Amino acid sequence: MTTRDRINELADLYDGDIILLEPERYDEAIIGMCEVTGRVVYDSMEVIAILMRDDGMDRDEAEEFFRFNTVGPLAEGYPIFVDRRCAE
């Protein structure tokens, strides 16, 4: 069972549609779901690492792309992004 399959099973618990990043390659950056809102939680540094790995971006390019194209258009129900570097 994939991460998406498990999340879709949980969608019924949260009475709503769950928004996931596309394409599915970002699924490896999922760290959980918010118990309160039912929104998917991504590790922002992992999303940036995926951009660097798969799209050949350097760190600055990947961070700019992430901030402008992923976090920028936040809307209700949109995923939550967490920077876990503060927990290290």
Contacts in CASP RR format, 6 or more apart in sequence:
PFRMAT RR
TARGET T0000
AUTHOR 0000-0000-0000
METHOD contacts of the structure
MODEL  1
MTTRDRINELADLYDGDIILLEPERYDEAIIGMCEVTGRVVYDSMEVIAI
LMRDDGMDRDEAEEFFRFNTVGPLAEGYPIFVDRRCAE
2 27 0 8 1.000
3 27 0 8 1.000
3 28 0 8 1.000
3 30 0 8 1.000
4 20 0 8 1.000
4 24 0 8 1.000
4 27 0 8 1.000
7 18 0 8 1.000
7 20 0 8 1.000
7 30 0 8 1.000
7 33 0 8 1.000
7 40 0 8 1.000
8 18 0 8 1.000
10 18 0 8 1.000
10 33 0 8 1.000
10 38 0 8 1.000
11 17 0 8 1.000
11 18 0 8 1.000
13 38 0 8 1.000
14 33 0 8 1.000
14 37 0 8 1.000
14 38 0 8 1.000
18 33 0 8 1.000
18 38 0 8 1.000
18 39 0 8 1.000
18 40 0 8 1.000
19 39 0 8 1.000
19 40 0 8 1.000
19 77 0 8 1.000
19 78 0 8 1.000
19 79 0 8 1.000
20 26 0 8 1.000
20 27 0 8 1.000
20 40 0 8 1.000
20 79 0 8 1.000
21 27 0 8 1.000
21 29 0 8 1.000
21 42 0 8 1.000
21 47 0 8 1.000
21 70 0 8 1.000
21 79 0 8 1.000
25 50 0 8 1.000
25 54 0 8 1.000
26 42 0 8 1.000
26 47 0 8 1.000
26 50 0 8 1.000
28 46 0 8 1.000
28 50 0 8 1.000
29 42 0 8 1.000
29 43 0 8 1.000
29 44 0 8 1.000
29 46 0 8 1.000
29 47 0 8 1.000
29 49 0 8 1.000
29 50 0 8 1.000
30 40 0 8 1.000
30 41 0 8 1.000
30 42 0 8 1.000
30 43 0 8 1.000
31 41 0 8 1.000
31 42 0 8 1.000
31 43 0 8 1.000
31 46 0 8 1.000
31 82 0 8 1.000
31 84 0 8 1.000
32 40 0 8 1.000
32 41 0 8 1.000
33 39 0 8 1.000
33 40 0 8 1.000
33 41 0 8 1.000
34 40 0 8 1.000
34 41 0 8 1.000
34 80 0 8 1.000
37 77 0 8 1.000
37 80 0 8 1.000
39 77 0 8 1.000
39 78 0 8 1.000
39 79 0 8 1.000
39 80 0 8 1.000
40 79 0 8 1.000
40 80 0 8 1.000
41 79 0 8 1.000
41 80 0 8 1.000
41 81 0 8 1.000
41 82 0 8 1.000
42 79 0 8 1.000
42 80 0 8 1.000
42 81 0 8 1.000
42 82 0 8 1.000
43 81 0 8 1.000
43 82 0 8 1.000
43 83 0 8 1.000
43 84 0 8 1.000
44 66 0 8 1.000
44 71 0 8 1.000
44 81 0 8 1.000
44 82 0 8 1.000
44 83 0 8 1.000
45 83 0 8 1.000
45 84 0 8 1.000
45 85 0 8 1.000
47 66 0 8 1.000
47 70 0 8 1.000
47 81 0 8 1.000
48 59 0 8 1.000
48 62 0 8 1.000
48 63 0 8 1.000
48 66 0 8 1.000
49 62 0 8 1.000
51 57 0 8 1.000
51 61 0 8 1.000
51 62 0 8 1.000
51 65 0 8 1.000
51 66 0 8 1.000
52 58 0 8 1.000
52 59 0 8 1.000
52 62 0 8 1.000
55 62 0 8 1.000
55 65 0 8 1.000
57 65 0 8 1.000
70 81 0 8 1.000
71 81 0 8 1.000
END
